[in-house]
Amino acid sequence: MHLTALKKGAVENLVGWVKGSFFKQRRFHDMDDLRAQLHQWLQEVNTQRPSRATNQIPLERMGEERKRLRPLRIAPSELALRIPVQVGPTAEVFYDGRGYAMPPEAAGLPATLYLYATRVKIIAGRWQAEHERFVAKGQIARLPEHRAAHLAAVAGTRGKRYLKRQQLFECGEATVAVLTEIVHRSPRGWYPEIDQLYEFMQTLGAEKLERACRAAAQGGTFTVAFIAQCLGMPSTRVSA
């Protein structure tokens, strides 16, 4: 509590000093005038006027103090917040409206989410996964190896195909539109096309597949052959 109070006092002192030294001493015509005067004032107090606390110009004092600084033990990019989480029954962790897939063996385990600036790492016992942090809200980040592991854990051909379709749904709205059209057009014959789209996703990634499906939806060409052409991939079946 004592350290917190000191930090709070330091911040309040700084705010009071800026108010008293800058805002109360000047008049401003508009925001542009305020910004111009603020820039001038910052240059003066940092590079020309000695500080009353040290009797030195801050820029000169900074040069002296830098000589005593030591390198950080941990690079800023490696600093992370540690957040306790739970791996769900479908081996997914949800944080801040986003989902992050884990290996299926981690389902139901308590875990720790390490939140970095642009990525997350999740550790649950001996299982772990690392994803880009900022997937679209409501979406689930999955690695190809996680999709394959989840698929292997599902019994039966029918169950595997429905899981493939579910994972394809996570690519985005355009992929959902294409899949919906394919299934409605051929209720009993959509399996080979789903298999191909799934392989495209595993090979090239969900983002590229979503872009190709967006082009298909915009052109009204809901076929695997067209999507394969957009991706530069071979198609083993030409959709009608």
GIWOTA-V506576 format. One record per residue. RES is the residue in three letters. PHI is phi in whole degrees, 0 to 359 (* if undefined). NEAR is the number of other C-alpha atoms within 10 Angstrom. Layout:
# GIWOTA-V506576
RES | PHI | NEAR
RES | PHI | NEAR
This chain:
# GIWOTA-V506576
MET | * | 6
HIS | 296 | 7
LEU | 295 | 8
THR | 298 | 9
ALA | 296 | 10
LEU | 297 | 11
LYS | 296 | 12
LYS | 297 | 11
GLY | 296 | 12
ALA | 296 | 12
VAL | 295 | 12
GLU | 296 | 11
ASN | 297 | 12
LEU | 295 | 11
VAL | 298 | 12
GLY | 297 | 12
TRP | 294 | 12
VAL | 296 | 11
LYS | 299 | 12
GLY | 288 | 12
SER | 274 | 13
PHE | 244 | 15
PHE | 293 | 13
LYS | 283 | 9
GLN | 263 | 8
ARG | 226 | 10
ARG | 234 | 11
PHE | 233 | 12
HIS | 280 | 7
ASP | 198 | 8
MET | 295 | 9
ASP | 296 | 10
ASP | 295 | 12
LEU | 300 | 15
ARG | 297 | 12
ALA | 295 | 11
GLN | 292 | 16
LEU | 296 | 14
HIS | 298 | 11
GLN | 297 | 11
TRP | 295 | 15
LEU | 298 | 12
GLN | 299 | 13
GLU | 293 | 13
VAL | 286 | 15
ASN | 264 | 17
THR | 237 | 14
GLN | 232 | 15
ARG | 267 | 14
PRO | 295 | 17
SER | 286 | 13
ARG | 290 | 8
ALA | 285 | 6
THR | 244 | 9
ASN | 61 | 10
GLN | 230 | 16
ILE | 290 | 17
PRO | 307 | 17
LEU | 296 | 15
GLU | 291 | 13
ARG | 296 | 15
MET | 297 | 12
GLY | 299 | 10
GLU | 291 | 11
GLU | 288 | 9
ARG | 297 | 9
LYS | 295 | 8
ARG | 264 | 7
LEU | 286 | 8
ARG | 248 | 7
PRO | 299 | 6
LEU | 295 | 7
ARG | 290 | 6
ILE | 233 | 8
ALA | 295 | 8
PRO | 307 | 10
SER | 292 | 10
GLU | 259 | 10
LEU | 281 | 12
ALA | 217 | 15
LEU | 281 | 12
ARG | 255 | 13
ILE | 236 | 12
PRO | 290 | 12
VAL | 222 | 17
GLN | 234 | 18
VAL | 283 | 24
GLY | 287 | 17
PRO | 295 | 12
THR | 259 | 15
ALA | 63 | 19
GLU | 228 | 21
VAL | 246 | 24
PHE | 247 | 17
TYR | 211 | 13
ASP | 56 | 8
GLY | 78 | 11
ARG | 238 | 17
GLY | 250 | 20
TYR | 226 | 24
ALA | 281 | 26
MET | 238 | 30
PRO | 302 | 22
PRO | 301 | 21
GLU | 293 | 15
ALA | 273 | 23
ALA | 305 | 19
GLY | 85 | 16
LEU | 272 | 16
PRO | 290 | 15
ALA | 213 | 19
THR | 239 | 19
LEU | 260 | 23
TYR | 264 | 18
LEU | 262 | 18
TYR | 262 | 17
ALA | 297 | 14
THR | 231 | 10
ARG | 212 | 15
VAL | 231 | 18
LYS | 233 | 18
ILE | 239 | 24
ILE | 236 | 20
ALA | 228 | 21
GLY | 63 | 11
ARG | 266 | 7
TRP | 254 | 15
GLN | 208 | 16
ALA | 207 | 17
GLU | 228 | 18
HIS | 225 | 18
GLU | 296 | 14
ARG | 288 | 18
PHE | 261 | 14
VAL | 286 | 15
ALA | 298 | 12
LYS | 299 | 11
GLY | 89 | 12
GLN | 261 | 17
ILE | 239 | 19
ALA | 280 | 23
ARG | 228 | 23
LEU | 268 | 19
PRO | 306 | 14
GLU | 292 | 12
HIS | 289 | 17
ARG | 300 | 20
ALA | 296 | 13
ALA | 293 | 15
HIS | 295 | 20
LEU | 295 | 19
ALA | 294 | 12
ALA | 280 | 12
VAL | 271 | 14
ALA | 272 | 9
GLY | 88 | 9
THR | 297 | 10
ARG | 297 | 11
GLY | 297 | 12
LYS | 295 | 17
ARG | 293 | 19
TYR | 291 | 15
LEU | 292 | 16
LYS | 302 | 21
ARG | 297 | 18
GLN | 297 | 12
GLN | 291 | 17
LEU | 294 | 20
PHE | 303 | 20
GLU | 286 | 17
CYS | 292 | 23
GLY | 149 | 18
GLU | 296 | 14
ALA | 294 | 20
THR | 295 | 24
VAL | 300 | 20
ALA | 298 | 16
VAL | 294 | 23
LEU | 298 | 23
THR | 299 | 13
GLU | 295 | 17
ILE | 298 | 20
VAL | 291 | 15
HIS | 292 | 12
ARG | 289 | 13
SER | 220 | 11
PRO | 303 | 10
ARG | 250 | 8
GLY | 234 | 12
TRP | 275 | 17
TYR | 301 | 17
PRO | 299 | 13
GLU | 291 | 21
ILE | 297 | 20
ASP | 301 | 15
GLN | 293 | 18
LEU | 298 | 22
TYR | 296 | 21
GLU | 295 | 13
PHE | 300 | 20
MET | 297 | 19
GLN | 294 | 16
THR | 279 | 13
LEU | 251 | 14
GLY | 104 | 16
ALA | 294 | 24
GLU | 294 | 12
LYS | 293 | 16
LEU | 297 | 26
GLU | 298 | 23
ARG | 295 | 18
ALA | 294 | 21
CYS | 293 | 31
ARG | 295 | 21
ALA | 296 | 17
ALA | 294 | 21
ALA | 294 | 20
GLN | 295 | 11
GLY | 271 | 10
GLY | 68 | 10
THR | 248 | 17
PHE | 269 | 24
THR | 231 | 20
VAL | 293 | 27
ALA | 299 | 20
PHE | 293 | 20
ILE | 297 | 26
ALA | 299 | 20
GLN | 296 | 12
CYS | 299 | 16
LEU | 271 | 16
GLY | 71 | 9
MET | 246 | 14
PRO | 287 | 13
SER | 245 | 17
THR | 274 | 12
ARG | 214 | 12
VAL | 265 | 11
SER | 284 | 14
ALA | 284 | 10
